[in-house]
Amino acid sequence: MLESFEEDEQNGENERALFDPSKYFNHKIASLDQVMGLDTGLSEQQKTIVFASWFGWALDGYDLVLMLFVISSVNQLFFFSGDPTLSLLATFATYIVALVMRPVGGAVFGNFGDKYGRKKTMVITIIGFSTVTFVTGLLPTLQTVGIVAPILLIILRFVQGLFAGGEWASGSVITMEMVPKKTRGFLSGFVQSGYSFGFVLASFVYGIMLSIYPGHAFIEIGWRIMFFTGIIPGLIALIIRVKMVESKIWLESKEQKKEIHKTPLKNVISDKVQRKRILLALIIMTGLMYSYYSSIGFMPVFLENYVNISKNDVAIIMIVVTVAALIGTVFTGFISQRIGRMKTLTVFASASIILSVPLLYGLFVSTNIYEKIFYASILIFVSATAFGPIPAFLSERFPTEIRNTASGLVYNGGLIIGAWSPVIAISLLSNTKSFSPNLIPLALALNISIGGILLLIGSRLNPDTRNMNLN
């Protein structure tokens, strides 16, 4: 076994020698201790893996949020309809294509990661993901190529969903496999917070583009440049990933159980115990995804179309609330190491159900941006940040030989239902607006509470896993 480890380390050194980013970039990557101001006790290899996963997830958040920001502006460029609501629904459906394809990507790339390694999968997914983000900015419009425009957009979102589905599992799994148990909860939240960082970054870029390309200029060229910039975090993540090492837990499992690694996906599906674990964990992920895309995922559209806030104010509010989401995600991961994964989910699900009505009502009727920021930040903190313990929970729930496959399948599987929450929200709010506009906050709160209820049920049916050993 020791010889196999030495051989893998030597092979890793040879790979890094072929493409050593230090030849081209002289700046040393800041350590997690420096960024967070904490003594994590991680080695340089472990820190590289943590940041490689974090940056990849940041790119995912960046791409998805760019789409959310531009939906209201560019739906007319790809979908023609005399009814603005129908046009908005059509564009949201395109956005959802990327989300519902993620379970497929999670299964495909998860299977690849369990067979051939976490590192190789992470390199492939980040190249594919960042390339598709960039190419989205090159798409022709309905006026230029007719029906081909929405078809090309749907195809790109389809491919994006496949790569994104494989992105999360490999990064979260290799991080959890490589870090000490005592820091697993905190680092789980930190890695997951990369998505919120991508959201914050997208909010900044959105605000900058609106100032450079105001009004119609944003519809003409501004939204394209936003997608072009997605290549930057992708390149950073790729550079870091080339430097990282493979998971030693996976290498050890591969050496001991070669026959299992031939068909990890088949093992996940055929094993009754693992099937039950997957189904129970899917309840949690469905609740989390539903709440997330009903709250922060729908927030830009809600603010602009139902609260009637200007695009610039939407960008400002979204920057603040996504910082709240980032902090909250790290926090929920951290406290899950103290009070348990399931108890953390229970607390935040309950808070979301109880507080969503008064917070949304306050957001809807408040008269200045500071009040709106206050209500929106608290809403997002309680309803969209319980993801913090999830990388740790899913890695602890499944054995090494199928961990990548099962984690990816469960995490992305929550989107099969959860991804439709914005469409349901648009339908609810549009009908409510025509009936009684004052009930709009109640309608959205009801939609968010559906996710909270599912999360409560899931947290009661699944065991706590914080004391599990991954090897």
N, C-alpha and C positions, 0 to 999 in steps of 0.2 A: 504494500500500500504506500509506504513512504517513497519507494522508487517511482511509483506512478505519479505521486504528487510532484516529485522533483522533475520528472519528465514534463508534466503539464506546465510547471513554472518555467522550465527552459523554453518550451514551445511558445509560452506567452511572451517571454523576453524576445524571442526571434521575431514574433509578429510585431511587437512594438518597435523593434529596430527598423522594420521596413517602413513604418510611417510613424516617426517620432515627432509629435507636434512641437516639442521644445526646439526643434531645428528652425521652426517658422514663427513660433510665439515664445518670447522670452519671459512673459509674465507668468508668475506662479499662481495657480488657482488658490483663492482664499480658502482657508480651512473652515469646517463647520463651526469649530470653536470660536473663530474670529467673527464669523457672520452672526452667530446666535449669542455670543458672549458667554458661552458655557464650556465647561470641561467635559466633553463627551467621552474622552478616553479612547477615541478611535485611532487606528493606524492610518497612514497616508493612503493605503490601498482601500480601506473601508470608506474613507472620506471621498475618494474619487468615485466609488460606486454610488454612494448616497447622492452626490451632486449630479452624476450622470443620469440617475433616475429622476431626480428633481427637475433638471433642465428639460428632459424629454416630456414630462408631464406638463411643464410650463408651456411648451410648444403646443401641446394638445389643447390646453385651455385658451391659448392665444388664438388658434385657428377657429375654434368653436365660437368664441366670443366675438371675433371679427364678424362672423356670419350673423350673429345676433344683432350687432350694432348696425350692420348695413341692410338688414332685411327690410326695414321700413323705407329705405331710400332706393334700393335697387330692384324691388319686386317688379316694378314697372318695366325694367330693362329686360326681364326674362319671361314674365308672364303677363299676358294681356287680359284684362277683365274690366268691364264697366263698373263692377262692384269692388271697392277698395278692400273690403273684408275678405272676399273670395281670392283676390290677388295676394293678400297677406297670408291667407291659409295655404295657397299653392306654394309660396316661397318657404313657409315654415315646414311644409311637407318635404321639400327638398332638403332642408336642414335636418329633418328627422331621418331621412334616408341614411345619412352618415351615422346616426346614433343606433338605428336598428340593425345596421350591418356589423356593428361592433361585436355582438356575440359570435358571429361567424369568424371574424378576425381573431377574437380571443381564443376560439377553439383551434383554428388553423395554426396561428403562431404560437399558441400555448403548447400544442402538440410538438411543434418544431423545437421550442425551447426545452421541453422535457427530453427530447431525443438528441439534440445537437448542442445544447447549451444556451444559457441565458444571455451571454455576451453577444454571440452571433445574431441572435434574434433581435436584440436591442439595436445593433448596428443596421440591420436590414430595415426595421420599422422606422427608424429616425430618418433614413435616407428617403424612403418612400413617402413618409408623412410630410416632410418639409418640401419635397419636390411638388407634391400635389397642391400644397398651400400656395406655392409660388405660381404654378400654372393656372390656378383659379383666377388670378389677376389678369391673365391673357385672354380670357373667354370673350368671344364675340357676343353681341346682344341680339335680341329679338328683331330689332329693326334692321340689323345687318344680314343675318342668315336665317331669319324666320324661326320655324319650329326646331331647327337644329340647336339653337341657343339653349333652351331649357333641357334638351336631351343631353348635351355636353355637360351642363352643370350637374345634372343628376348622376351621370357616369362618374364625374370627378368626386362627387360626394360619396358615391358608392365605394370607390377605391379608397377614399380617405377613411371611411369607416372601417374597412378591413385592416389598414395599417394601424389605425388608432386602437382597434380592439386588441392587437398584439402588443401595443406599446406599454400599456399599464401593467399587465401581468408580469412580464419579464423584469421590468424595473423594480416593481415592489417586491417581488419574490427574491431576487438576488440581494436586495438591500436587507430584507428581514433575515435571510440565511447567513449574511456576513457580519451582522452587528450583534453585540452582547444582548442577552435577554433583558437585562435591567434597563437598557435604553431603547428597547424595541417599541414601546408605546410612543415615546416622544418622537423617535425617528420615523415612525409610521405616520404621525401627524405632519412631520416636516416634509416628508416626501409627497404626501397627499396635498400639502399646501402649495406645491409647485403649480397646480392647476389654477389656484387663486392668483398666484403671481403672474401667470400668463394672462389672466383676466385683467389684473391691474395694468400690466404692460399694454394690453390691447386698448384699455380705456385711455391711457396717455396718448397712444398713437392716434386713436380716434379723435381726441381733443385737438391734437396738433394738426391733423389732416383737415378738420373743420375750420381751423383758423387760417390755414394756407389755401384751402379750396372751399370757400364759403358758398352756400346756396347750391345752384345748379352745377357749379364746378366740381363739387364732391361727387355728384351722380355721374359726371363725365369721366373723371380721372382719379379723384381722391380715394375711392373705395378700392381701385386697382392697386395703388401704391401700398395701401394697408396690407394686402395679401402678398405683395412682393417682399415686404419686410419680414415675412414669416420665415424666410430662408436664413435669417441671421441667428435666431436662437437654435435653429436646426443644425447649423454648422458648429456652433459652440458645443452643443450636446454630442455631436459626432466626434469632435476632437477629444472630448473627455472620455468617451466610450472606447475609443481606440486604445487609450492608456490603461483602462481598467482590466482586472483579472477575472477569471471565471470563478463561479461559486465553488468553494471547496466541498461544501455539503453535497452539491450536485455531482461533482467529480467522484466523491466517495460512493454515492448511491449508484452511479453509472458502473463503477468497478464491481460492485457487489451484486447488482441486479440487472445485468445486461439484457436479459430476456424480457423484462418488463418495459424497457425503454423502446422496444420495437413499435409498440402501438399504445402510447399513453392515452389517447382519446378513447380507444376501444375499452381500455381498462376502466376509465371513468364511467363510461356508459353501462358496462356490464356488471360492475360491482354494486350489489344492493346497498351496502353500507354507505359507499360514496355517493350513490344516487340520492339517498335520503338526506345526506349532509348537504348536497348541492341544492335540493329542493327547499330545505329549511333556510339555508343561507340566502337563497333567491328572494325569499320574503323580505329579508332585511334590505337587500340591494334594491328591490322594487320600490320599497318605501322611501329609501334615501334618494333614489333617482327622481321619483315622482315629486317629492318635496323640493328637491334642488331645482328642477326645471320649471316648477310652478312658482318659485320665489325668485332667486337670483337669475335663473335662466330666462325668465319671462319679464324681469324687471325693466330692461330698456324699452320694450314694447309697451308695457303697462304705463310707464312714466310718460312716454311720448304720445301715445294714442288715447289713453283714458284719463290721465291726470293732466294732460295737455301742457307738458313742460317742454321748453326748447331743447334742441339737440345739444347745445353747449352745456346747459344745466344737467341734462341726462349724463353727459360724460363726467361732469364733476361729481355727481351723486354716485355714479358707478365706481369711480376711483375710490371713494371713501368706503363704500359698502364692501368692495372686494378686499380692501385692506382688513376690514372687520372679519370677512370670511377667512382670510389667510391666518389671522391671529387666532380665530376660533377653531380652525382645523388643527393647528399645532396644539392648542389648549386641550381639545377633546382627546387627541392622541396621548398627550401627557397625563391627563387625569385617568385615562383608561388603564394606565400602568399602576395607578394607586387604588382605584375603586373597582376596576374590572371593565372589560369591553362592553358587556351587555348592560351593566348598570348605567354606564355613560350614555349609551343609546337610549335607554329608557328615560333618563332625565331630560335629554334634549328633545326627544319626541313629544314628551308631555308638555314641555315649555312651548313648543311650536304650536300645538293644538290650542293651548290656553291663551296664548298671547297674540296669535295671528289676527284675530278680529280687531281688538283695540289698536294694534300697531298699524294695520292697513287703513283703518278708519282715520287715524291721526295723520297718516301719510296723505290720504286723499283730501282731507279738509284743511290741512295746515296751509298757512299763507306765505311763508318764506322758505327759502332753500335750506336754511339751517335747521328748521324744524323737520323738514322732509328728510334731510340727511340723518337726523337723530332717529326718527321712526324707522327708516329703511335699514339703518345699520343694525339696530336691535333685532329687527325682523330677520335679517339675513344671518345674524349671529346664532339665533336659536333654531332656524329652520334649514340652514344650508351648510352647517359645519360639523355635523356628526360623522362625517366621513373619516375623521382623524384616526380612529382605531382600525379601520377596515383593512389596510395593507397587512397589519399584524394579525388581525383576526383570521383572514382568509389563508394566510401562510401557515398559521398555527392549526388550522382546521383540517388540512390535507397533507398526506405524506409526500416526501420529497419526489418520488418517482412520477407523481401525477400533479404536483403542486402548481406548476405553471399552467397546465391545461385547465385544471379545475378552478383555480383562482380567476383566470381570464374569462372562463365560461360564466362563472357566477357574477363577477363584477359587471361585465358587459351585459349579461342576461337581464339584469335589472332594468335595462333600457328598453326591452321589448314592450313593456307596458309604460314604464316611467317616462320614456321619451315623448309620449303622446300628451303629456300633461299641458304643454303650451297650447296645443290645438284645442284641447278640452277647455282650457281657460279662455281662449278667444271666443269659442262658441258660447260659453257661459256668460262672459262679460258683454258680448254683443247683444245677446238676448236680454240681459239684465238692463243694459243701457237704454234699450228701446222701451222697456217696461217701466223701470224706475232707476235712474242714474245713481241715486243715493245708496242703492243696494250693491253697487259694484264692489266695494271693499269686502262685503260679506260673501259675495260669490267667489272672489279669489281666495279668501280665507278658507272657504269650504274646500276648494281644490287643494290647497296646501295641507289641510287637515287630513285629507284622504291618505297622503303619503305618511303623515305622522302616525295615523292609526295602524297602517301596515307595518311601520317600523316598530311600534309598540308590540304588536303580535309577534313579529320576528324575534325581538329581543327576549321574549318570554319562552320561545320554543327552542332557541339555540343555547348551548352551554357556554360558560365563560372559558376562555382559552389562554389567559395571560401567563399561566404557569407552565404551559406546554414547552417541551424541548423540540426543536425543529429537526434534529438529527436522530 
